Amino acid sequence: MSAPVLLLNGPNLGRLGLREPDVYGSTTLAEIETACTALAGELGLDLACRQTDHEGEMIGWVHEAADLGAGVVLNPAGWTHTSVALRDACAQLTAPLVEVHLSNVHAREPFRAHSYISPVAAAVVAGMGPEGYLAALRYLAGRLTTS
């Protein structure tokens, strides 16, 4: 049986490829999800990919991951810097959480350097572009047990 993993993307990430390509690149979220799904299969992970612009929906998905004992790759996008509610949901996870950012948030506006999510994440990947998602999956594969 494969280890369950949720790949969760927050607000505005559905516009990748169109939104500020000088910052976020030209790769679409669909292309990232395709690459992640292929790698997850190779790594023995059962991956589900989701994106929302609605905070409550995201929190519900994190609760679902907590109930399933699923690993999570999360790009919280703008909620990184604003959502205590999302942080509190992530704190309930029992399997590892990897926080991912396409850009190097520490080299951008000062407010982007603060994350409410990082203190409850097992790892943080920033500035690697789409490759960061693949690195996060590799990390999780080494830490999740299959039954």
N, C-alpha and C positions, 0 to 999 in steps of 0.2 A: 504494500500500500504506500502511496506517495505522501510526503509531508505536505499539509495544506499551507499555502502562502497567499495572502492578499496583497496585491499591488494597488495602492490607493493614491490617487492624484487629486489635489485640491483645486481651488478656483483659478480660472483662466488657463489651466494647462490643456484644456481641450482645444485651445487656439494655437498650440505650438505649431511652428512652421509659418504662421502668419504674424504672430505677436512678437515684436521686437527681436527680429532674427539676429541682430548684432549682439544681443545679450544671450538669447536662448537658443540660437542656431536655427537651422531650416528643417530639422527632422520633426516630423509630426508625432503626436502621441500614438497614433495608430502604428507608425513604424517602430516606435519604442516598444509598444506592447507586443508586436510581432516578434521582435528580437528577443524580448524577455520570455515569451511563451516557448520559443524554440530552445533557449538555454535552460529554462525550467524543466522541460522534458528530458534533456540530457542529464540534468542534475537529480532527477527523481523527485521533483517538486510538483505538486498539484496547484497550479497558479490560476487565480482569478484576478482579472484586471478591471478596475473601476475608476471613474472620474466624476466629480461633482463640483458644482459651484455653490452648493447648499450645505452649510455647516452641520445642521442637524442630521442630514443624510450621512455625512462622513462619520459623525459620532456613532450613529447606528451601525455602520460597517465595522468600526473599531470594536464596539461591543460584541458584534458577531464574531470577530476574530478572537476576542477574549474567551467567549463561550466555547469556541471550537478548539482553542489551544493552537491557533494558527500563527505562523510567523507573519510579520508585516513589513513591507517596504512602503514607506510613506513619504510622498512629497507634499507637505502641507501647504506649500506656496505661501500666500499672504497670511494664512492662519498661523504660520510659524511664529510670528512676532506679535500676535494679537489674541490668540485663543487659549485661555486658561481651561475652558471647557474641553477642548480637544486634548490638551495635555492631561487632564484628569482622566479622560477616557483611555488614553494611551498607558497611563500608569496601571490600569487594570489588566493589561496584557500579561499572559503567563509565558508566552514564547517570545523570542527576540524581536525587537523592532529596530529597523534601520531607517534613519531619516536621510532623505536624498534631496539634493538641490542641484539643478543643472549648472547654475552659475556659482562662482565663488562669492558667497554672500558676505564674506569678511573683507572683500575688496570693493564692495559697493557702498551704498549709503549707510551711514552709521546705524540706523535703526534695524537694518537687516542682519547685523551681527548678533542680535539677541534672539534666542530661540527658547520658547516655552517647552518645546518638545525634546530638545537635546538631553536634558537631565534625566529623562525616563527612557532614552534610546540606548540600545546596546552599542550602536555605532552610528556615525554620521559621515556621509559622503557629500562633498561639495566641490563644484568646479570641474567635474569630469565630463560634463555634458551627458549625453545619453549613455555613455559607458558606465556612468555612476550607478545606473539601475542594474546593470549586469554585475558589477562589483558587489552590490548589495545582495543579489541573489546567490552569488558564489559564497559570500559570507554566511548567509542563512543556511545554505546547504551543508556547510560544515558544522553547524550548530543544532540543526533539527534532527531528531531521531525519527526513523520510519519504523512502522510496526508491521 
